[in-house]
Amino acid sequence: MKLVIFPLLTLTVLCTTYSKPTGLLARLHPEQFEEQRRTSTTHHRTLLWTACLYHFRNSRVLSVIILESVSETFHSYVTHVVSEVNRLLDIPIILTVGHAELRRRYTPSREHSHLLIAPNSSSLTRYLDSGWKEYPQSTWRPKENFLILISYSETDTTSKHHNIFDRLWSDRGILNVLIVIKSLTKSDVEYILAYDPFLMDEVTRKTKMWMVKADELHELPKTYLQRTTNLHGYTLNVSMFSDVPTAFLQYDNATGKWISRRRDGRVLNIIAKYMNFTPVIIPPKQNEKIGYKLENGTFTGAMADLISRRTDIAVNEIYLKYYGTDEIEFTMPAIRNQEVVVLVPKSARLHIWMVIYKALRRLHWQYVLASFLSCVVVWYLLRRADAGRHLKRRYETSFFTNILEMLAIFMNMPLSFLTKIKSSTQRLLLSSCLIFSWFIMCNFQGLLLDVVTNPHFDTDIDTLQQLDEAGLFIFTDNPNLLDTFNGSETMENLSGKLAYRQDSLFVVSRMKKYKNVSLLCSKKKATWFMRHNGNGMLHIVEEAPRVYFMSYMVPKGSPYLPRLHVLFGRITQAGLVDKWDDATNYEMKLEAEFGDSEELELPQWSLGMSDVAVDFIIWAIGLVACVTVFLVELCLCKNKKTNKLLTL
């Protein structure tokens, strides 16, 4: 519907004026302005001016919208109203014609006000129905102040006025509205209507609308924080989805409603208690969770519900970042910061001999071998020197025999000749060798015990460079994290391997089975997957590509936002978020310990036959060698006896 202004302001309206209106009428029509100023009396300054001074007390910019009418009396009255508003408020005024677009500077919502002047309620209703997607209605913000002046008509009813309040609230979320009813012919017909959607009229069983006297205007709430402190049990639609480990939804068949648990559920219960509203949880359609922006500009998931105002708040911790739209806002302060990490398969388990080889490095083996050879040489020289000094050649042994004796000493094997040694130098050497071998064998036995009782794995992926070199394909269950990798060549390579998949549990199961994929998610979720699936199967890359603050999301201009700021600030400062997170971590530990044993794979390994198979193989080889030698000796003995008999 077109906006038609009286002839006095025709030129101003056509030019779409945004200026300082003080002296505006004087500049355009100085004679008529002087006449208006002289004839303006106290009689005209009735409830309308009181309402203007109250409702626009903090305004810096005022938009005046005048609806079409053929009544000359209405045009004359509008002229008077605009001139008085100019003089009393002394603030800039925005005047537009039709749906002409206006380029204006930024003004906070609480400082921008609107004055709608309509000849009757029906014309205003038609105006609200016709152009809510066009200018100027498309620029209306829920937190802005609205004062509606309706010329009294005998066809108007209370239900029509109530319908105007309901339409502004339900369709646009506009709460701070006053309606002034003014008769142009009867001076005694003038009253102000106020509205509170959170209160119910006990008589009509509708949202409460009542008349306000001039001296009662100061009793009305002055800010949105005051208006939303107590919602009186008002039903609030809440968007929530299951997101381990911070949120878990469960459908209650008895009540037919969704019940939330864990940290985000506790947050919802707290704000519902202190704002006194009844939460109704609405999960996003098609299990889209937070959702994302499609190529056609529309959104899915919880963001779609917030933008369409199907829900009033999303109570799932969400990364505080830009999601491609200005139609959503975040609550402040942020509840915490969260790292975005990559969950990868644990490296392959090493064989026992490989663990021993890696545990005893080449340098260690060289030291042990050098010590052994040195002792063999010294022992051989001492034995030869002792035999030459006492001329006991019968005690002289070969170098190979000395090697075997020293090997037996290094392995702590019992030897009969140790007690027969009388040389002090030999005793000193053998004592040092025994003490050295004792420490070496103890360490080696401890290493073997660790090998057979605990699994050992190859080097884990701890950097993004190693992740790139591993060639793992990367999935994420949050499409808004597809822009995580950028800024360097390594990150760009990883970006080409990143893809969206909604089912994160499928990715984790594939990661455990085939070890060829990885998952990009929050560190808290990655920790939950590790605990639920066993620390021996999954691993978190230490280098995190991104860190975000976490917060909750509401539609832009939400009237509940000031109150939510206060409550979330108190919850965070009181340490309740940390307390609930600790409780969630404790619950996850209990699930890991007492959950389904088929789903859990504990990091500790029990000792099995495969772990001691090498020991039995060595025993079997030794047994076969002994039997073989025994049979050979028997054969030799028989041959000797046979030869003796033949010689006899």
C-alpha positions in Angstrom: 0.0 0.0 0.0 1.3 3.4 -0.9 2.2 6.0 1.7 0.4 9.2 1.1 1.4 12.4 2.9 -0.4 15.6 3.1 0.5 18.3 0.5 2.6 20.3 2.9 5.3 17.6 2.9 5.0 16.3 -0.6 8.3 17.5 -1.8 10.1 16.2 1.3 8.5 12.7 1.0 9.3 12.4 -2.7 13.0 13.1 -2.1 13.2 10.5 0.8 14.5 12.9 3.4 16.8 11.9 6.2 17.8 15.1 7.9 17.5 17.3 11.0 13.8 18.2 10.9 14.0 21.2 13.2 12.9 24.2 11.0 11.9 21.8 8.2 8.4 23.3 7.8 9.7 26.8 8.3 12.1 26.3 5.3 9.4 24.9 3.0 6.3 26.9 4.1 7.3 29.6 6.6 3.9 31.3 6.7 2.0 28.1 7.5 4.6 27.1 10.0 4.1 30.3 11.9 0.4 29.8 11.9 0.7 26.3 13.2 3.0 27.4 16.0 0.7 30.2 17.1 -2.4 28.0 17.1 -0.7 25.1 18.9 -2.3 25.0 22.4 -2.3 22.8 25.5 -5.5 21.3 24.3 -3.7 19.5 21.4 -0.9 18.2 23.7 -2.8 15.3 25.2 -2.0 11.6 25.7 -0.3 11.4 22.3 2.5 13.8 23.3 2.9 12.1 26.7 3.3 8.8 24.9 5.7 10.2 22.4 7.9 11.8 25.1 7.9 8.5 27.0 8.3 6.1 24.1 10.9 8.1 22.2 12.9 9.3 25.2 16.1 7.4 24.1 15.5 7.6 20.4 18.0 9.2 18.0 16.2 8.6 14.8 12.4 8.5 14.1 10.7 7.0 11.1 7.2 8.4 10.4 4.9 6.3 8.3 1.5 7.8 7.3 -1.1 5.6 5.7 -3.5 6.5 2.8 -6.7 8.3 3.6 -9.2 10.5 1.7 -10.2 12.4 4.8 -9.1 16.1 4.8 -9.6 16.1 8.6 -7.0 13.3 8.8 -4.6 15.2 6.6 -4.9 18.3 8.7 -4.4 16.3 11.9 -1.3 14.6 10.5 0.2 17.9 9.6 -0.2 19.0 13.2 1.2 15.8 14.6 4.3 15.9 12.4 5.0 19.5 13.2 4.6 18.9 16.9 6.9 15.8 16.8 9.5 17.9 15.1 9.4 20.6 17.7 9.1 18.4 20.8 11.6 15.6 20.0 14.2 17.5 18.0 15.6 14.4 16.4 16.2 13.3 12.8 13.1 12.0 11.0 12.9 9.5 8.1 10.1 10.1 5.6 9.6 7.8 2.7 7.1 7.3 -0.1 5.9 3.8 -1.3 8.7 1.3 -0.9 11.6 3.5 -1.8 14.9 2.1 -0.4 16.6 4.4 2.1 20.4 4.3 2.7 20.8 5.2 6.3 23.6 5.1 8.8 23.7 2.4 11.5 21.6 3.1 14.5 21.2 0.7 17.5 17.8 -0.9 17.6 17.0 0.6 21.0 17.7 4.1 19.5 15.6 3.8 16.4 11.8 4.3 16.7 8.8 4.3 14.4 5.7 6.3 14.4 2.8 4.8 12.3 -0.2 7.0 11.7 -3.3 5.2 10.3 -6.8 6.4 9.6 -8.3 3.1 11.1 -7.3 -0.4 12.2 -8.3 -2.0 9.0 -6.0 0.1 6.9 -3.1 -0.7 9.3 -3.9 -4.4 9.1 -3.9 -4.4 5.3 -0.5 -2.5 5.4 1.0 -5.1 7.6 -0.2 -7.9 5.4 0.9 -6.4 2.1 4.5 -5.3 2.4 6.3 -7.1 5.2 9.1 -8.2 2.8 9.5 -4.7 1.2 10.8 -1.4 2.4 10.3 0.0 5.0 8.8 -3.1 6.8 11.8 -5.2 5.7 14.1 -3.0 7.8 12.1 -3.3 11.0 14.0 -4.9 13.8 12.3 -6.6 16.8 14.1 -4.4 19.4 13.0 -1.1 17.9 10.3 1.0 19.5 6.9 1.4 17.8 4.2 3.9 18.5 1.0 3.5 16.5 -1.5 6.3 16.2 -4.9 5.2 15.0 -7.7 7.6 14.2 -10.8 6.5 16.1 -13.5 4.8 14.0 -16.8 3.3 15.1 -16.0 0.2 13.0 -12.9 -0.5 15.0 -13.1 -3.1 17.8 -10.9 -4.2 20.6 -10.2 -7.5 18.8 -8.7 -5.6 15.8 -6.4 -3.7 18.1 -5.4 -6.9 19.8 -4.8 -8.5 16.4 -2.3 -5.8 15.6 -0.3 -6.5 18.7 -0.4 -10.2 18.1 0.7 -9.8 14.4 3.7 -7.7 15.3 4.7 -10.1 18.0 4.1 -13.5 16.4 5.2 -12.6 12.9 8.1 -10.2 13.6 9.0 -10.6 17.3 8.2 -6.9 17.9 7.4 -6.4 21.6 7.9 -2.7 22.5 4.7 -1.4 21.0 2.1 1.2 22.2 -1.1 2.0 20.4 -2.7 5.5 20.8 -6.4 5.7 19.8 -7.4 9.3 19.1 -10.7 10.6 17.9 -10.5 13.6 15.4 -14.0 14.8 16.3 -14.4 13.9 20.0 -11.8 15.4 22.3 -12.7 13.0 25.1 -12.0 9.8 23.1 -8.3 9.2 23.5 -6.5 6.3 25.2 -3.3 4.3 25.2 -3.2 0.5 24.8 -0.3 -1.6 26.0 0.4 -5.3 25.5 2.3 -8.1 27.1 2.4 -11.5 25.2 3.7 -13.3 28.3 0.5 -12.5 30.4 -2.9 -14.1 29.9 -6.2 -12.2 30.4 -8.2 -14.3 32.8 -11.5 -13.1 31.1 -10.7 -13.4 27.4 -8.0 -16.1 27.8 -5.9 -14.2 25.3 -2.6 -12.4 25.7 -3.1 -9.4 27.9 -3.9 -6.0 26.4 -4.9 -3.1 28.7 -5.4 0.7 28.8 -2.6 2.8 30.3 -3.1 6.2 31.9 -0.7 9.0 31.4 0.6 8.8 34.9 1.1 5.0 34.6 3.4 5.1 31.6 6.5 5.2 33.8 5.4 1.9 35.4 5.8 0.0 32.0 9.1 -1.8 31.5 11.7 0.5 30.1 14.1 -2.1 28.5 13.9 -5.5 27.0 15.8 -6.9 29.9 13.0 -5.9 32.2 10.3 -7.2 29.8 11.9 -10.7 29.6 13.0 -11.1 33.2 9.8 -13.1 34.0 7.9 -14.7 31.1 5.2 -16.1 33.3 5.4 -19.6 32.0 5.3 -18.6 28.4 5.9 -21.4 25.9 9.3 -21.0 24.2 10.3 -23.1 21.2 13.9 -24.4 21.7 16.0 -25.9 18.9 18.2 -28.8 20.2 19.8 -31.9 18.7 21.8 -34.7 20.1 25.5 -33.9 19.9 27.8 -36.1 22.0 29.0 -35.6 24.6 27.3 -32.2 25.5 23.7 -32.9 24.5 21.5 -36.0 24.4 17.8 -36.0 23.4 15.3 -38.6 24.5 11.7 -38.8 23.5 9.3 -39.3 26.4 6.3 -41.4 25.3 4.3 -40.4 28.4 4.4 -36.7 27.8 5.0 -36.8 24.0 7.9 -34.3 24.4 11.6 -34.4 23.9 13.8 -34.4 27.1 17.3 -33.0 27.0 20.2 -34.3 29.1 23.9 -33.6 29.8 25.5 -30.2 29.8 23.3 -28.3 27.3 20.2 -29.8 28.9 21.2 -28.4 32.3 21.8 -25.0 30.7 18.3 -25.1 29.2 16.8 -26.0 32.6 18.6 -23.1 34.3 17.5 -20.4 31.9 14.0 -21.8 31.9 13.9 -21.6 35.6 15.2 -18.1 36.0 13.3 -16.7 33.0 10.2 -18.6 34.0 9.2 -20.1 30.6 8.1 -23.5 29.5 10.6 -25.0 27.0 9.4 -27.1 24.1 12.3 -28.8 22.3 12.0 -29.0 18.6 14.8 -31.1 16.9 15.8 -29.9 13.4 14.2 -31.5 10.4 15.9 -34.5 8.8 18.5 -34.6 11.6 20.5 -31.8 10.0 21.8 -30.6 13.4 23.1 -27.0 13.1 22.6 -26.9 9.3 24.4 -25.0 6.6 23.7 -22.6 3.7 22.6 -24.1 0.4 23.6 -22.8 -3.0 20.2 -21.2 -3.4 20.8 -19.1 -0.3 18.4 -21.0 2.0 19.5 -22.8 5.2 18.9 -26.2 6.8 18.8 -27.5 10.3 18.6 -25.4 13.4 19.7 -22.2 11.6 16.7 -22.5 9.2 14.4 -22.8 12.2 15.9 -19.7 13.9 15.8 -17.6 10.7 12.2 -18.5 10.1 11.5 -18.0 13.8 10.1 -21.5 14.1 12.3 -21.6 17.2 13.4 -18.9 19.6 16.8 -20.2 20.7 19.2 -23.0 19.8 20.6 -24.6 23.0 23.6 -26.5 21.5 27.1 -25.1 21.9 28.0 -23.8 18.5 31.3 -22.4 17.0 31.2 -18.7 17.2 31.9 -17.9 13.5 30.3 -16.4 10.5 27.7 -18.8 8.9 26.9 -16.8 5.8 23.9 -14.8 7.2 23.2 -11.8 9.3 19.9 -13.2 10.5 21.4 -14.9 13.6 23.2 -13.7 16.7 25.2 -15.3 19.4 24.7 -15.1 23.2 27.6 -13.6 25.1 29.8 -14.2 26.9 31.2 -17.4 25.2 30.9 -20.4 27.5 34.4 -21.6 26.6 36.9 -22.1 23.8 37.1 -25.4 21.9 39.8 -26.8 19.6 38.9 -28.3 16.3 41.1 -31.4 16.0 41.5 -34.4 13.7 40.8 -37.9 15.1 43.0 -40.5 13.3 43.6 -44.2 13.7 46.1 -45.3 16.2 49.4 -46.4 14.5 49.9 -50.2 13.9 51.0 -52.4 16.7 54.6 -53.4 16.6 55.9 -57.0 16.8 57.7 -58.1 20.0 61.1 -58.3 18.4 60.6 -54.9 16.8 59.8 -53.4 20.2 62.9 -54.9 21.7 65.0 -53.7 18.8 63.7 -50.2 19.1 63.9 -50.2 22.9 67.6 -51.2 22.8 69.0 -48.8 20.3 72.0 -49.5 18.1 74.2 -47.6 20.5 73.1 -49.8 23.4 73.9 -52.9 21.5 77.3 -51.6 20.6 78.1 -50.7 24.2 77.1 -54.2 25.4 79.0 -56.0 22.6 82.1 -53.8 23.2 81.9 -54.5 27.0 81.6 -58.3 26.3 84.5 -58.5 23.9 86.7 -56.4 26.2 85.9 -58.7 29.1 86.6 -61.8 27.0 90.0 -60.4 25.9 91.0 -59.3 29.4 89.8 -62.7 30.9 91.8 -64.6 28.3 94.9 -62.6 29.0 94.5 -63.0 32.8 94.1 -66.7 32.4 97.2 -67.0 30.2 99.2 -64.9 32.6 98.2 -66.9 35.6 98.9 -70.2 33.8 102.4 -69.0 32.8 103.2 -67.7 36.2 102.4 -71.0 37.9 103.5 -73.2 35.0 100.1 -75.0 35.0 99.6 -75.5 31.4 96.8 -78.0 32.0 94.6 -75.1 33.1 95.2 -73.2 29.9 92.1 -73.1 27.7 91.3 -71.9 24.2 90.0 -68.5 23.3 86.7 -70.0 22.2 86.3 -71.6 25.6 86.9 -68.2 27.3 84.1 -66.7 25.1 81.6 -69.3 26.3 82.6 -68.8 29.9 82.3 -65.0 29.7 78.9 -65.4 27.9 77.7 -67.6 30.7 78.8 -65.0 33.3 77.0 -62.2 31.3 73.8 -64.3 31.3 74.1 -65.0 35.1 74.5 -68.8 34.6 76.0 -70.9 37.4 79.7 -71.9 36.8 81.6 -74.4 39.0 85.1 -72.9 38.5 84.1 -69.5 40.0 84.7 -70.7 43.5 88.2 -72.1 42.6 89.7 -68.9 41.4 92.3 -67.5 43.7 93.8 -64.6 41.6 92.6 -61.2 42.9 92.6 -59.7 39.4 90.4 -62.4 38.1 88.0 -62.2 41.0 87.8 -58.4 40.5 87.0 -58.8 36.8 84.4 -61.5 37.4 82.8 -59.5 40.2 82.4 -56.4 38.0 81.1 -58.6 35.2 78.5 -60.3 37.5 77.3 -56.9 38.8 77.1 -55.5 35.3 75.3 -58.5 34.0 72.9 -58.4 36.9 71.8 -54.8 36.1 71.6 -55.6 32.4 69.5 -58.7 32.9 67.1 -56.9 35.2 66.5 -54.2 32.7 66.1 -56.6 29.9 63.6 -58.7 31.9 61.6 -55.5 32.7 61.6 -54.7 29.0 60.4 -58.2 28.1 57.6 -57.9 30.7 56.5 -54.6 29.3 56.5 -56.0 25.8 54.3 -59.0 26.5 51.9 -57.1 28.8 51.4 -53.8 27.0 50.8 -53.1 23.3 53.4 -50.9 21.6 52.6 -49.0 18.4 54.5 -47.2 15.7 54.9 -43.4 15.7 51.5 -41.6 15.9 50.3 -38.8 13.6 50.9 -35.6 15.7 51.2 -32.8 13.2 49.2 -31.7 10.1 52.3 -32.3 8.0 52.3 -36.0 9.0 48.6 -36.1 8.4 49.1 -34.8 4.9 51.9 -37.4 4.3 49.7 -40.2 5.6 47.2 -39.6 2.8 44.1 -40.2 5.0 40.8 -39.0 3.7 39.2 -36.6 6.2 35.4 -36.5 7.0 33.5 -34.0 9.2 29.9 -34.2 10.5 29.7 -30.4 10.6 29.5 -28.8 7.1 30.4 -25.4 8.6 34.0 -26.8 9.3 34.7 -27.4 5.6 36.7 -24.1 5.6 39.0 -25.2 8.4 42.1 -25.9 6.4 43.6 -22.9 4.7 46.6 -20.6 5.0 49.5 -22.8 4.0 50.4 -25.4 1.4 49.9 -28.3 3.9 46.5 -26.9 4.9 45.4 -26.5 1.3 46.4 -30.1 0.6 44.3 -31.2 3.5 41.4 -29.1 2.3 41.2 -31.1 -0.8 40.8 -34.3 1.2 38.0 -32.9 3.5 34.4 -33.9 2.9 31.1 -33.8 4.7 29.4 -36.9 6.1 26.5 -36.7 8.5 27.1 -40.1 10.2 30.2 -39.7 12.3 29.8 -43.1 13.9 30.2 -44.7 10.5 33.4 -42.8 10.0 34.7 -43.9 13.4 33.9 -47.6 12.7 35.6 -47.4 9.3 38.6 -45.8 10.9 38.9 -48.6 13.4 38.5 -51.4 10.8 40.4 -50.1 7.8 42.5 -47.3 9.2 42.2 -45.2 6.0 40.0 -42.3 7.1 40.0 -39.6 9.8 37.4 -37.3 11.4 37.5 -33.5 11.9 35.5 -32.5 15.0 35.7 -30.7 18.3 38.3 -32.0 20.9 35.5 -32.8 23.3 33.7 -35.0 20.8 37.0 -36.6 19.7 37.8 -37.5 23.4 34.4 -39.1 23.7 35.0 -41.2 20.7 38.3 -42.3 22.1 36.9 -43.3 25.5 33.9 -45.1 24.0 36.0 -47.0 21.4 39.2 -47.6 23.4 42.4 -45.6 23.6 44.2 -48.3 21.7 42.2 -47.7 18.5 42.1 -44.0 18.0 44.4 -41.0 18.4 44.0 -37.2 18.4 46.4 -35.2 16.3 48.2 -32.8 18.8 48.4 -29.9 16.3 44.9 -28.3 16.1 44.1 -26.4 12.9 41.5 -24.1 14.5 40.3 -22.8 17.9 36.8 -21.3 18.2 34.8 -19.8 21.1 31.6 -21.7 21.8 28.2 -20.0 22.4 24.5 -20.4 21.8 22.5 -19.0 18.9 19.3 -16.9 18.6 17.5 -15.1 15.8 18.7 -11.6 15.0 17.0 -9.0 17.2 15.7 -11.5 19.7 13.9 -9.8 22.6 15.3 -12.5 24.9 18.9 -11.7 24.1 19.6 -9.1 26.9 18.3 -11.5 29.6 20.2 -14.4 28.1 23.4 -12.3 28.2 23.0 -11.8 31.9 22.1 -15.5 32.7 24.9 -17.0 30.6 27.4 -14.6 32.1 26.4 -15.7 35.6 26.4 -19.4 34.7 29.9 -19.0 33.2 31.3 -16.9 36.1 29.9 -19.3 38.7 31.8 -22.2 37.2 28.7 -24.2 36.5 29.8 -25.0 32.9 33.0 -26.5 34.2 31.1 -28.4 36.9 28.7 -29.9 34.3 31.5 -30.7 31.9 33.3 -32.6 34.7 30.1 -34.5 35.5 29.8 -35.4 31.8 33.3 -36.6 31.7 32.7 -38.8 34.8 29.6 -40.2 33.2 31.6 -41.1 30.1 34.2 -42.8 32.2 31.5 -44.9 33.8 30.1 -45.8 30.4 33.6 -46.8 29.2 34.1 -49.0 32.3 30.6 -50.6 32.6 29.3 -50.4 29.1 28.9 -53.2 26.6 32.2 -55.1 26.5 31.7 -56.0 22.9 31.9 -52.3 21.9 34.9 -51.5 24.1 38.5 -52.3 23.5 40.5 -51.6 26.6 44.1 -50.2 26.2 45.5 -53.0 28.4 46.3 -56.4 26.8 46.1 -59.7 28.6 48.9 -62.3 28.2 48.1 -64.9 25.5 49.8 -67.9 23.9 50.8 -65.7 21.0 52.8 -63.5 23.3 54.9 -66.4 24.7 55.1 -68.4 21.5 58.7 -67.5 20.9 59.7 -68.8 24.3 58.1 -72.2 23.5 59.8 -72.2 20.1 63.2 -71.7 21.7 62.4 -74.4 24.2 61.4 -76.8 21.5 64.6 -76.0 19.4 66.8 -76.7 22.5 64.9 -79.9 23.3 65.3 -81.2 19.7 69.0 -80.3 19.8 69.5 -82.1 23.1 67.8 -85.2 21.8 69.8 -85.1 18.6 73.1 -84.8 20.5 72.0 -87.6 22.8 71.2 -89.9 19.9 74.5 -89.0 18.2 76.4 -89.9 21.4 74.6 -93.2 21.7 75.6 -94.1 18.2 79.2 -93.1 18.8 79.3 -95.2 22.0 77.9 -98.2 20.2 80.5 -97.8 17.5 83.3 -97.6 20.1 82.1 -100.8 21.7 81.9 -102.6 18.4 85.4 -101.6 17.5 86.8 -102.8 20.8 85.1 -106.2 20.4 86.5 -106.5 16.9 90.0 -105.7 18.1 89.7 -108.3 20.8 
